[in-house]
Amino acid sequence: MEEQKFTVTRHLELRTAWQARYCSSHGKGPTIGLNSEMDALPNIGHACGHNLIAISGVAVAIGLR
């Protein structure tokens, strides 16, 4: 996200949590928030699909930027 000009805060309350923010130079318009999660389940790994949900949120954020 940093490469896409977002400001990234790492370890946001949890070691694995992070936040990426982007503010336009205009400072007007709506505020849009996207939440994603990426985790792995014991003995299953990423079979639950959360890794796909997370990257979709990242793609949407970059597209909106």
PQR file of N, CA, C, O and H, with PARSE charges and radii, in Angstrom:
ATOM      1  N   MET A   1       0.830  -1.188   0.000 -0.4000 1.5000
ATOM      2  CA  MET A   1       0.000   0.000   0.000 -0.0000 2.0000
ATOM      3  C   MET A   1       0.877   1.256   0.000  0.5500 1.7000
ATOM      4  O   MET A   1       0.512   2.265  -0.604 -0.5500 1.4000
ATOM      5  N   GLU A   2       2.012   1.201   0.662 -0.4000 1.5000
ATOM      6  CA  GLU A   2       2.912   2.356   0.652 -0.0000 2.0000
ATOM      7  C   GLU A   2       3.357   2.683  -0.772  0.5500 1.7000
ATOM      8  O   GLU A   2       3.476   3.854  -1.133 -0.5500 1.4000
ATOM      9  H   GLU A   2       2.308   0.382   1.153  0.4000 1.0000
ATOM     10  N   GLU A   3       3.602   1.656  -1.574 -0.4000 1.5000
ATOM     11  CA  GLU A   3       3.989   1.886  -2.962 -0.0000 2.0000
ATOM     12  C   GLU A   3       2.866   2.541  -3.761  0.5500 1.7000
ATOM     13  O   GLU A   3       3.112   3.152  -4.801 -0.5500 1.4000
ATOM     14  H   GLU A   3       3.505   0.705  -1.280  0.4000 1.0000
ATOM     15  N   GLN A   4       1.639   2.412  -3.275 -0.4000 1.5000
ATOM     16  CA  GLN A   4       0.476   3.018  -3.924 -0.0000 2.0000
ATOM     17  C   GLN A   4       0.109   4.364  -3.291  0.5500 1.7000
ATOM     18  O   GLN A   4      -0.990   4.878  -3.500 -0.5500 1.4000
ATOM     19  H   GLN A   4       1.439   1.916  -2.430  0.4000 1.0000
ATOM     20  N   LYS A   5       1.040   4.928  -2.516 -0.4000 1.5000
ATOM     21  CA  LYS A   5       0.900   6.253  -1.906 -0.0000 2.0000
ATOM     22  C   LYS A   5      -0.091   6.331  -0.740  0.5500 1.7000
ATOM     23  O   LYS A   5      -0.638   7.396  -0.452 -0.5500 1.4000
ATOM     24  H   LYS A   5       1.933   4.511  -2.347  0.4000 1.0000
ATOM     25  N   PHE A   6      -0.315   5.198  -0.074 -0.4000 1.5000
ATOM     26  CA  PHE A   6      -1.116   5.181   1.150 -0.0000 2.0000
ATOM     27  C   PHE A   6      -0.172   5.353   2.339  0.5500 1.7000
ATOM     28  O   PHE A   6       0.991   4.953   2.275 -0.5500 1.4000
ATOM     29  H   PHE A   6       0.129   4.334  -0.307  0.4000 1.0000
ATOM     30  N   THR A   7      -0.666   5.941   3.410 -0.4000 1.5000
ATOM     31  CA  THR A   7       0.070   6.017   4.668 -0.0000 2.0000
ATOM     32  C   THR A   7      -0.293   4.768   5.465  0.5500 1.7000
ATOM     33  O   THR A   7      -1.467   4.526   5.741 -0.5500 1.4000
ATOM     34  H   THR A   7      -1.610   6.266   3.462  0.4000 1.0000
ATOM     35  N   VAL A   8       0.696   3.988   5.829 -0.4000 1.5000
ATOM     36  CA  VAL A   8       0.455   2.709   6.494 -0.0000 2.0000
ATOM     37  C   VAL A   8       0.869   2.783   7.956  0.5500 1.7000
ATOM     38  O   VAL A   8       1.972   3.227   8.276 -0.5500 1.4000
ATOM     39  H   VAL A   8       1.651   4.185   5.605  0.4000 1.0000
ATOM     40  N   THR A   9      -0.019   2.345   8.839 -0.4000 1.5000
ATOM     41  CA  THR A   9       0.278   2.193  10.258 -0.0000 2.0000
ATOM     42  C   THR A   9       0.315   0.704  10.547  0.5500 1.7000
ATOM     43  O   THR A   9      -0.679   0.001  10.363 -0.5500 1.4000
ATOM     44  H   THR A   9      -0.914   1.984   8.579  0.4000 1.0000
ATOM     45  N   ARG A  10       1.458   0.230  10.999 -0.4000 1.5000
ATOM     46  CA  ARG A  10       1.617  -1.197  11.297 -0.0000 2.0000
ATOM     47  C   ARG A  10       1.319  -1.471  12.774  0.5500 1.7000
ATOM     48  O   ARG A  10       1.382  -0.569  13.609 -0.5500 1.4000
ATOM     49  H   ARG A  10       2.266   0.801  11.148  0.4000 1.0000
ATOM     50  N   HIS A  11       0.997  -2.716  13.076 -0.4000 1.5000
ATOM     51  CA  HIS A  11       0.775  -3.178  14.453 -0.0000 2.0000
ATOM     52  C   HIS A  11      -0.313  -2.350  15.144  0.5500 1.7000
ATOM     53  O   HIS A  11      -0.126  -1.881  16.266 -0.5500 1.4000
ATOM     54  H   HIS A  11       0.945  -3.448  12.398  0.4000 1.0000
ATOM     55  N   LEU A  12      -1.417  -2.181  14.482 -0.4000 1.5000
ATOM     56  CA  LEU A  12      -2.529  -1.380  14.986 -0.0000 2.0000
ATOM     57  C   LEU A  12      -3.317  -2.200  16.004  0.5500 1.7000
ATOM     58  O   LEU A  12      -4.246  -2.921  15.639 -0.5500 1.4000
ATOM     59  H   LEU A  12      -1.568  -2.562  13.570  0.4000 1.0000
ATOM     60  N   GLU A  13      -2.955  -2.092  17.251 -0.4000 1.5000
ATOM     61  CA  GLU A  13      -3.520  -2.817  18.398 -0.0000 2.0000
ATOM     62  C   GLU A  13      -3.156  -4.296  18.425  0.5500 1.7000
ATOM     63  O   GLU A  13      -3.095  -4.891  19.501 -0.5500 1.4000
ATOM     64  H   GLU A  13      -2.200  -1.507  17.547  0.4000 1.0000
ATOM     65  N   LEU A  14      -2.918  -4.895  17.280 -0.4000 1.5000
ATOM     66  CA  LEU A  14      -2.461  -6.284  17.200 -0.0000 2.0000
ATOM     67  C   LEU A  14      -1.189  -6.320  16.363  0.5500 1.7000
ATOM     68  O   LEU A  14      -0.992  -5.478  15.488 -0.5500 1.4000
ATOM     69  H   LEU A  14      -2.967  -4.412  16.406  0.4000 1.0000
ATOM     70  N   ARG A  15      -0.341  -7.281  16.629 -0.4000 1.5000
ATOM     71  CA  ARG A  15       0.918  -7.392  15.896 -0.0000 2.0000
ATOM     72  C   ARG A  15       0.692  -7.562  14.397  0.5500 1.7000
ATOM     73  O   ARG A  15       1.492  -7.093  13.587 -0.5500 1.4000
ATOM     74  H   ARG A  15      -0.501  -7.965  17.340  0.4000 1.0000
ATOM     75  N   THR A  16      -0.384  -8.224  14.035 -0.4000 1.5000
ATOM     76  CA  THR A  16      -0.636  -8.512  12.627 -0.0000 2.0000
ATOM     77  C   THR A  16      -1.602  -7.538  11.955  0.5500 1.7000
ATOM     78  O   THR A  16      -1.900  -7.691  10.770 -0.5500 1.4000
ATOM     79  H   THR A  16      -1.034  -8.605  14.692  0.4000 1.0000
ATOM     80  N   ALA A  17      -2.091  -6.549  12.683 -0.4000 1.5000
ATOM     81  CA  ALA A  17      -3.062  -5.599  12.130 -0.0000 2.0000
ATOM     82  C   ALA A  17      -2.365  -4.374  11.557  0.5500 1.7000
ATOM     83  O   ALA A  17      -1.329  -3.938  12.060 -0.5500 1.4000
ATOM     84  H   ALA A  17      -1.849  -6.424  13.646  0.4000 1.0000
ATOM     85  N   TRP A  18      -2.942  -3.836  10.512 -0.4000 1.5000
ATOM     86  CA  TRP A  18      -2.396  -2.616   9.919 -0.0000 2.0000
ATOM     87  C   TRP A  18      -3.525  -1.793   9.308  0.5500 1.7000
ATOM     88  O   TRP A  18      -4.623  -2.290   9.058 -0.5500 1.4000
ATOM     89  H   TRP A  18      -3.783  -4.190  10.104  0.4000 1.0000
ATOM     90  N   GLN A  19      -3.221  -0.524   9.078 -0.4000 1.5000
ATOM     91  CA  GLN A  19      -4.193   0.393   8.511 -0.0000 2.0000
ATOM     92  C   GLN A  19      -3.498   1.165   7.391  0.5500 1.7000
ATOM     93  O   GLN A  19      -2.351   1.587   7.540 -0.5500 1.4000
ATOM     94  H   GLN A  19      -2.329  -0.120   9.282  0.4000 1.0000
ATOM     95  N   ALA A  20      -4.190   1.346   6.284 -0.4000 1.5000
ATOM     96  CA  ALA A  20      -3.675   2.153   5.181 -0.0000 2.0000
ATOM     97  C   ALA A  20      -4.662   3.287   4.932  0.5500 1.7000
ATOM     98  O   ALA A  20      -5.867   3.064   4.815 -0.5500 1.4000
ATOM     99  H   ALA A  20      -5.121   1.004   6.163  0.4000 1.0000
ATOM    100  N   ARG A  21      -4.135   4.497   4.855 -0.4000 1.5000
ATOM    101  CA  ARG A  21      -4.992   5.670   4.655 -0.0000 2.0000
ATOM    102  C   ARG A  21      -4.509   6.450   3.447  0.5500 1.7000
ATOM    103  O   ARG A  21      -3.313   6.528   3.169 -0.5500 1.4000
ATOM    104  H   ARG A  21      -3.156   4.678   4.950  0.4000 1.0000
ATOM    105  N   TYR A  22      -5.461   7.020   2.743 -0.4000 1.5000
ATOM    106  CA  TYR A  22      -5.141   7.900   1.627 -0.0000 2.0000
ATOM    107  C   TYR A  22      -6.082   9.089   1.696  0.5500 1.7000
ATOM    108  O   TYR A  22      -7.298   8.919   1.786 -0.5500 1.4000
ATOM    109  H   TYR A  22      -6.433   6.957   2.969  0.4000 1.0000
ATOM    110  N   CYS A  23      -5.535  10.273   1.654 -0.4000 1.5000
ATOM    111  CA  CYS A  23      -6.341  11.488   1.642 -0.0000 2.0000
ATOM    112  C   CYS A  23      -6.004  12.263   0.382  0.5500 1.7000
ATOM    113  O   CYS A  23      -4.837  12.528   0.095 -0.5500 1.4000
ATOM    114  H   CYS A  23      -4.548  10.412   1.581  0.4000 1.0000
ATOM    115  N   SER A  24      -7.033  12.621  -0.363 -0.4000 1.5000
ATOM    116  CA  SER A  24      -6.786  13.381  -1.585 -0.0000 2.0000
ATOM    117  C   SER A  24      -6.287  14.775  -1.228  0.5500 1.7000
ATOM    118  O   SER A  24      -6.498  15.254  -0.113 -0.5500 1.4000
ATOM    119  H   SER A  24      -7.981  12.405  -0.130  0.4000 1.0000
ATOM    120  N   SER A  25      -5.643  15.404  -2.157 -0.4000 1.5000
ATOM    121  CA  SER A  25      -5.135  16.756  -1.913 -0.0000 2.0000
ATOM    122  C   SER A  25      -6.274  17.769  -1.881  0.5500 1.7000
ATOM    123  O   SER A  25      -6.078  18.907  -1.454 -0.5500 1.4000
ATOM    124  H   SER A  25      -5.472  15.015  -3.063  0.4000 1.0000
ATOM    125  N   HIS A  26      -7.467  17.364  -2.331 -0.4000 1.5000
ATOM    126  CA  HIS A  26      -8.602  18.287  -2.347 -0.0000 2.0000
ATOM    127  C   HIS A  26      -9.250  18.417  -0.974  0.5500 1.7000
ATOM    128  O   HIS A  26      -9.762  19.484  -0.634 -0.5500 1.4000
ATOM    129  H   HIS A  26      -7.625  16.439  -2.678  0.4000 1.0000
ATOM    130  N   GLY A  27      -9.237  17.351  -0.183 -0.4000 1.5000
ATOM    131  CA  GLY A  27      -9.812  17.400   1.148 -0.0000 2.0000
ATOM    132  C   GLY A  27     -11.325  17.505   1.171  0.5500 1.7000
ATOM    133  O   GLY A  27     -11.903  17.809   2.215 -0.5500 1.4000
ATOM    134  H   GLY A  27      -8.822  16.485  -0.459  0.4000 1.0000
ATOM    135  N   LYS A  28     -11.981  17.260   0.044 -0.4000 1.5000
ATOM    136  CA  LYS A  28     -13.440  17.319  -0.021 -0.0000 2.0000
ATOM    137  C   LYS A  28     -13.956  15.965  -0.476  0.5500 1.7000
ATOM    138  O   LYS A  28     -13.211  15.147  -1.016 -0.5500 1.4000
ATOM    139  H   LYS A  28     -11.512  17.012  -0.804  0.4000 1.0000
ATOM    140  N   GLY A  29     -15.236  15.745  -0.250 -0.4000 1.5000
ATOM    141  CA  GLY A  29     -15.842  14.506  -0.710 -0.0000 2.0000
ATOM    142  C   GLY A  29     -16.063  13.542   0.433  0.5500 1.7000
ATOM    143  O   GLY A  29     -15.772  13.850   1.589 -0.5500 1.4000
ATOM    144  H   GLY A  29     -15.842  16.410   0.188  0.4000 1.0000
ATOM    145  N   PRO A  30     -16.583  12.366   0.099 -0.5600 1.5000
ATOM    146  CA  PRO A  30     -16.927  11.388   1.140  0.2800 2.0000
ATOM    147  C   PRO A  30     -15.699  10.707   1.734  0.5500 1.7000
ATOM    148  O   PRO A  30     -14.626  10.673   1.130 -0.5500 1.4000
ATOM    149  N   THR A  31     -15.887  10.173   2.920 -0.4000 1.5000
ATOM    150  CA  THR A  31     -14.885   9.321   3.540 -0.0000 2.0000
ATOM    151  C   THR A  31     -15.361   7.887   3.358  0.5500 1.7000
ATOM    152  O   THR A  31     -16.491   7.553   3.711 -0.5500 1.4000
ATOM    153  H   THR A  31     -16.758  10.201   3.411  0.4000 1.0000
ATOM    154  N   ILE A  32     -14.509   7.055   2.815 -0.4000 1.5000
ATOM    155  CA  ILE A  32     -14.877   5.669   2.536 -0.0000 2.0000
ATOM    156  C   ILE A  32     -13.953   4.761   3.330  0.5500 1.7000
ATOM    157  O   ILE A  32     -12.732   4.904   3.277 -0.5500 1.4000
ATOM    158  H   ILE A  32     -13.591   7.327   2.527  0.4000 1.0000
ATOM    159  N   GLY A  33     -14.535   3.834   4.061 -0.4000 1.5000
ATOM    160  CA  GLY A  33     -13.743   2.878   4.834 -0.0000 2.0000
ATOM    161  C   GLY A  33     -13.965   1.465   4.320  0.5500 1.7000
ATOM    162  O   GLY A  33     -15.092   1.080   4.010 -0.5500 1.4000
ATOM    163  H   GLY A  33     -15.527   3.717   4.104  0.4000 1.0000
ATOM    164  N   LEU A  34     -12.901   0.705   4.231 -0.4000 1.5000
ATOM    165  CA  LEU A  34     -12.973  -0.691   3.804 -0.0000 2.0000
ATOM    166  C   LEU A  34     -12.335  -1.547   4.882  0.5500 1.7000
ATOM    167  O   LEU A  34     -11.261  -1.223   5.387 -0.5500 1.4000
ATOM    168  H   LEU A  34     -11.986   1.018   4.482  0.4000 1.0000
ATOM    169  N   ASN A  35     -12.986  -2.625   5.227 -0.4000 1.5000
ATOM    170  CA  ASN A  35     -12.433  -3.545   6.217 -0.0000 2.0000
ATOM    171  C   ASN A  35     -12.177  -4.887   5.551  0.5500 1.7000
ATOM    172  O   ASN A  35     -13.020  -5.399   4.814 -0.5500 1.4000
ATOM    173  H   ASN A  35     -13.859  -2.889   4.816  0.4000 1.0000
ATOM    174  N   SER A  36     -11.028  -5.437   5.814 -0.4000 1.5000
ATOM    175  CA  SER A  36     -10.680  -6.747   5.286 -0.0000 2.0000
ATOM    176  C   SER A  36     -10.016  -7.547   6.384  0.5500 1.7000
ATOM    177  O   SER A  36      -9.478  -6.990   7.341 -0.5500 1.4000
ATOM    178  H   SER A  36     -10.344  -5.021   6.412  0.4000 1.0000
ATOM    179  N   GLU A  37     -10.058  -8.843   6.239 -0.4000 1.5000
ATOM    180  CA  GLU A  37      -9.336  -9.683   7.181 -0.0000 2.0000
ATOM    181  C   GLU A  37      -8.631 -10.789   6.413  0.5500 1.7000
ATOM    182  O   GLU A  37      -9.127 -11.293   5.406 -0.5500 1.4000
ATOM    183  H   GLU A  37     -10.495  -9.296   5.461  0.4000 1.0000
ATOM    184  N   MET A  38      -7.483 -11.141   6.910 -0.4000 1.5000
ATOM    185  CA  MET A  38      -6.746 -12.250   6.334 -0.0000 2.0000
ATOM    186  C   MET A  38      -6.191 -13.057   7.490  0.5500 1.7000
ATOM    187  O   MET A  38      -5.342 -12.579   8.242 -0.5500 1.4000
ATOM    188  H   MET A  38      -7.080 -10.731   7.729  0.4000 1.0000
ATOM    189  N   ASP A  39      -6.660 -14.251   7.624 -0.4000 1.5000
ATOM    190  CA  ASP A  39      -6.160 -15.103   8.690 -0.0000 2.0000
ATOM    191  C   ASP A  39      -6.071 -16.524   8.169  0.5500 1.7000
ATOM    192  O   ASP A  39      -6.505 -16.820   7.055 -0.5500 1.4000
ATOM    193  H   ASP A  39      -7.349 -14.639   7.013  0.4000 1.0000
ATOM    194  N   ALA A  40      -5.527 -17.363   8.953 -0.4000 1.5000
ATOM    195  CA  ALA A  40      -5.424 -18.777   8.598 -0.0000 2.0000
ATOM    196  C   ALA A  40      -5.969 -19.598   9.757  0.5500 1.7000
ATOM    197  O   ALA A  40      -5.767 -19.260  10.924 -0.5500 1.4000
ATOM    198  H   ALA A  40      -5.175 -17.123   9.858  0.4000 1.0000
ATOM    199  N   LEU A  41      -6.649 -20.659   9.428 -0.4000 1.5000
ATOM    200  CA  LEU A  41      -7.216 -21.522  10.449 -0.0000 2.0000
ATOM    201  C   LEU A  41      -6.301 -22.711  10.703  0.5500 1.7000
ATOM    202  O   LEU A  41      -5.675 -23.218   9.773 -0.5500 1.4000
ATOM    203  H   LEU A  41      -6.813 -20.933   8.481  0.4000 1.0000
ATOM    204  N   PRO A  42      -6.216 -23.166  11.964 -0.5600 1.5000
ATOM    205  CA  PRO A  42      -5.384 -24.326  12.263  0.2800 2.0000
ATOM    206  C   PRO A  42      -5.798 -25.527  11.410  0.5500 1.7000
ATOM    207  O   PRO A  42      -6.987 -25.793  11.234 -0.5500 1.4000
ATOM    208  N   ASN A  43      -4.832 -26.229  10.897 -0.4000 1.5000
ATOM    209  CA  ASN A  43      -5.024 -27.436  10.088 -0.0000 2.0000
ATOM    210  C   ASN A  43      -5.701 -27.201   8.741  0.5500 1.7000
ATOM    211  O   ASN A  43      -5.851 -28.140   7.959 -0.5500 1.4000
ATOM    212  H   ASN A  43      -3.867 -26.013  11.040  0.4000 1.0000
ATOM    213  N   ILE A  44      -6.110 -25.972   8.458 -0.4000 1.5000
ATOM    214  CA  ILE A  44      -6.762 -25.674   7.188 -0.0000 2.0000
ATOM    215  C   ILE A  44      -5.947 -24.659   6.384  0.5500 1.7000
ATOM    216  O   ILE A  44      -5.936 -24.697   5.154 -0.5500 1.4000
ATOM    217  H   ILE A  44      -5.988 -25.209   9.094  0.4000 1.0000
ATOM    218  N   GLY A  45      -5.274 -23.767   7.080 -0.4000 1.5000
ATOM    219  CA  GLY A  45      -4.543 -22.702   6.395 -0.0000 2.0000
ATOM    220  C   GLY A  45      -5.506 -21.662   5.855  0.5500 1.7000
ATOM    221  O   GLY A  45      -6.437 -21.246   6.545 -0.5500 1.4000
ATOM    222  H   GLY A  45      -5.283 -23.736   8.080  0.4000 1.0000
ATOM    223  N   HIS A  46      -5.280 -21.246   4.625 -0.4000 1.5000
ATOM    224  CA  HIS A  46      -6.104 -20.196   4.019 -0.0000 2.0000
ATOM    225  C   HIS A  46      -7.273 -20.756   3.223  0.5500 1.7000
ATOM    226  O   HIS A  46      -7.827 -20.052   2.378 -0.5500 1.4000
ATOM    227  H   HIS A  46      -4.523 -21.583   4.064  0.4000 1.0000
ATOM    228  N   ALA A  47      -7.658 -21.989   3.467 -0.4000 1.5000
ATOM    229  CA  ALA A  47      -8.758 -22.601   2.732 -0.0000 2.0000
ATOM    230  C   ALA A  47     -10.086 -21.891   2.977  0.5500 1.7000
ATOM    231  O   ALA A  47     -11.033 -22.068   2.211 -0.5500 1.4000
ATOM    232  H   ALA A  47      -7.208 -22.561   4.154  0.4000 1.0000
ATOM    233  N   CYS A  48     -10.163 -21.084   4.045 -0.4000 1.5000
ATOM    234  CA  CYS A  48     -11.404 -20.386   4.361 -0.0000 2.0000
ATOM    235  C   CYS A  48     -11.667 -19.235   3.395  0.5500 1.7000
ATOM    236  O   CYS A  48     -12.795 -18.747   3.327 -0.5500 1.4000
ATOM    237  H   CYS A  48      -9.394 -20.940   4.668  0.4000 1.0000
ATOM    238  N   GLY A  49     -10.669 -18.791   2.652 -0.4000 1.5000
ATOM    239  CA  GLY A  49     -10.858 -17.748   1.650 -0.0000 2.0000
ATOM    240  C   GLY A  49     -10.650 -16.330   2.127  0.5500 1.7000
ATOM    241  O   GLY A  49     -10.793 -15.397   1.337 -0.5500 1.4000
ATOM    242  H   GLY A  49      -9.753 -19.188   2.708  0.4000 1.0000
ATOM    243  N   HIS A  50     -10.319 -16.133   3.391 -0.4000 1.5000
ATOM    244  CA  HIS A  50     -10.118 -14.769   3.880 -0.0000 2.0000
ATOM    245  C   HIS A  50      -8.977 -14.069   3.158  0.5500 1.7000
ATOM    246  O   HIS A  50      -8.997 -12.846   3.025 -0.5500 1.4000
ATOM    247  H   HIS A  50     -10.203 -16.891   4.033  0.4000 1.0000
ATOM    248  N   ASN A  51      -7.988 -14.812   2.691 -0.4000 1.5000
ATOM    249  CA  ASN A  51      -6.901 -14.173   1.961 -0.0000 2.0000
ATOM    250  C   ASN A  51      -7.422 -13.555   0.662  0.5500 1.7000
ATOM    251  O   ASN A  51      -6.902 -12.533   0.215 -0.5500 1.4000
ATOM    252  H   ASN A  51      -7.972 -15.806   2.799  0.4000 1.0000
ATOM    253  N   LEU A  52      -8.444 -14.163   0.052 -0.4000 1.5000
ATOM    254  CA  LEU A  52      -9.033 -13.598  -1.163 -0.0000 2.0000
ATOM    255  C   LEU A  52      -9.871 -12.371  -0.846  0.5500 1.7000
ATOM    256  O   LEU A  52      -9.889 -11.409  -1.614 -0.5500 1.4000
ATOM    257  H   LEU A  52      -8.867 -14.993   0.415  0.4000 1.0000
ATOM    258  N   ILE A  53     -10.568 -12.404   0.291 -0.4000 1.5000
ATOM    259  CA  ILE A  53     -11.353 -11.248   0.714 -0.0000 2.0000
ATOM    260  C   ILE A  53     -10.416 -10.068   0.975  0.5500 1.7000
ATOM    261  O   ILE A  53     -10.716  -8.941   0.582 -0.5500 1.4000
ATOM    262  H   ILE A  53     -10.554 -13.186   0.915  0.4000 1.0000
ATOM    263  N   ALA A  54      -9.303 -10.315   1.625 -0.4000 1.5000
ATOM    264  CA  ALA A  54      -8.364  -9.251   1.975 -0.0000 2.0000
ATOM    265  C   ALA A  54      -7.797  -8.591   0.733  0.5500 1.7000
ATOM    266  O   ALA A  54      -7.779  -7.363   0.647 -0.5500 1.4000
ATOM    267  H   ALA A  54      -9.059 -11.231   1.945  0.4000 1.0000
ATOM    268  N   ILE A  55      -7.336  -9.370  -0.227 -0.4000 1.5000
ATOM    269  CA  ILE A  55      -6.730  -8.764  -1.419 -0.0000 2.0000
ATOM    270  C   ILE A  55      -7.775  -8.038  -2.247  0.5500 1.7000
ATOM    271  O   ILE A  55      -7.448  -7.079  -2.945 -0.5500 1.4000
ATOM    272  H   ILE A  55      -7.350 -10.367  -0.157  0.4000 1.0000
ATOM    273  N   SER A  56      -9.030  -8.479  -2.182 -0.4000 1.5000
ATOM    274  CA  SER A  56     -10.102  -7.763  -2.881 -0.0000 2.0000
ATOM    275  C   SER A  56     -10.278  -6.367  -2.288  0.5500 1.7000
ATOM    276  O   SER A  56     -10.454  -5.396  -3.024 -0.5500 1.4000
ATOM    277  H   SER A  56      -9.296  -9.258  -1.615  0.4000 1.0000
ATOM    278  N   GLY A  57     -10.232  -6.266  -0.961 -0.4000 1.5000
ATOM    279  CA  GLY A  57     -10.333  -4.966  -0.307 -0.0000 2.0000
ATOM    280  C   GLY A  57      -9.188  -4.049  -0.670  0.5500 1.7000
ATOM    281  O   GLY A  57      -9.387  -2.850  -0.867 -0.5500 1.4000
ATOM    282  H   GLY A  57     -10.089  -7.055  -0.363  0.4000 1.0000
ATOM    283  N   VAL A  58      -7.997  -4.598  -0.761 -0.4000 1.5000
ATOM    284  CA  VAL A  58      -6.822  -3.825  -1.173 -0.0000 2.0000
ATOM    285  C   VAL A  58      -7.017  -3.315  -2.595  0.5500 1.7000
ATOM    286  O   VAL A  58      -6.740  -2.150  -2.882 -0.5500 1.4000
ATOM    287  H   VAL A  58      -7.836  -5.572  -0.601  0.4000 1.0000
ATOM    288  N   ALA A  59      -7.493  -4.183  -3.487 -0.4000 1.5000
ATOM    289  CA  ALA A  59      -7.714  -3.780  -4.879 -0.0000 2.0000
ATOM    290  C   ALA A  59      -8.762  -2.681  -4.980  0.5500 1.7000
ATOM    291  O   ALA A  59      -8.602  -1.744  -5.762 -0.5500 1.4000
ATOM    292  H   ALA A  59      -7.718  -5.129  -3.254  0.4000 1.0000
ATOM    293  N   VAL A  60      -9.834  -2.785  -4.196 -0.4000 1.5000
ATOM    294  CA  VAL A  60     -10.872  -1.758  -4.205 -0.0000 2.0000
ATOM    295  C   VAL A  60     -10.307  -0.426  -3.718  0.5500 1.7000
ATOM    296  O   VAL A  60     -10.578   0.619  -4.310 -0.5500 1.4000
ATOM    297  H   VAL A  60      -9.963  -3.546  -3.561  0.4000 1.0000
ATOM    298  N   ALA A  61      -9.531  -0.462  -2.649 -0.4000 1.5000
ATOM    299  CA  ALA A  61      -8.936   0.775  -2.108 -0.0000 2.0000
ATOM    300  C   ALA A  61      -8.040   1.442  -3.146  0.5500 1.7000
ATOM    301  O   ALA A  61      -8.101   2.657  -3.337 -0.5500 1.4000
ATOM    302  H   ALA A  61      -9.311  -1.310  -2.168  0.4000 1.0000
ATOM    303  N   ILE A  62      -7.216   0.654  -3.811 -0.4000 1.5000
ATOM    304  CA  ILE A  62      -6.325   1.212  -4.830 -0.0000 2.0000
ATOM    305  C   ILE A  62      -7.148   1.765  -5.991  0.5500 1.7000
ATOM    306  O   ILE A  62      -6.838   2.832  -6.522 -0.5500 1.4000
ATOM    307  H   ILE A  62      -7.166  -0.333  -3.656  0.4000 1.0000
ATOM    308  N   GLY A  63      -8.198   1.041  -6.387 -0.4000 1.5000
ATOM    309  CA  GLY A  63      -9.056   1.527  -7.457 -0.0000 2.0000
ATOM    310  C   GLY A  63      -9.759   2.827  -7.103  0.5500 1.7000
ATOM    311  O   GLY A  63      -9.872   3.711  -7.953 -0.5500 1.4000
ATOM    312  H   GLY A  63      -8.451   0.174  -5.956  0.4000 1.0000
ATOM    313  N   LEU A  64     -10.231   2.965  -5.878 -0.4000 1.5000
ATOM    314  CA  LEU A  64     -10.899   4.191  -5.446 -0.0000 2.0000
ATOM    315  C   LEU A  64      -9.926   5.359  -5.341  0.5500 1.7000
ATOM    316  O   LEU A  64     -10.276   6.510  -5.604 -0.5500 1.4000
ATOM    317  H   LEU A  64     -10.139   2.247  -5.188  0.4000 1.0000
ATOM    318  N   ARG A  65      -8.700   5.034  -4.950 -0.4000 1.5000
ATOM    319  CA  ARG A  65      -7.709   6.102  -4.819 -0.0000 2.0000
ATOM    320  C   ARG A  65      -7.564   6.828  -6.130  0.5500 1.7000
ATOM    321  O   ARG A  65      -6.774   7.767  -6.231 -0.5500 1.4000
ATOM    322  H   ARG A  65      -8.416   4.099  -4.736  0.4000 1.0000
TER
END
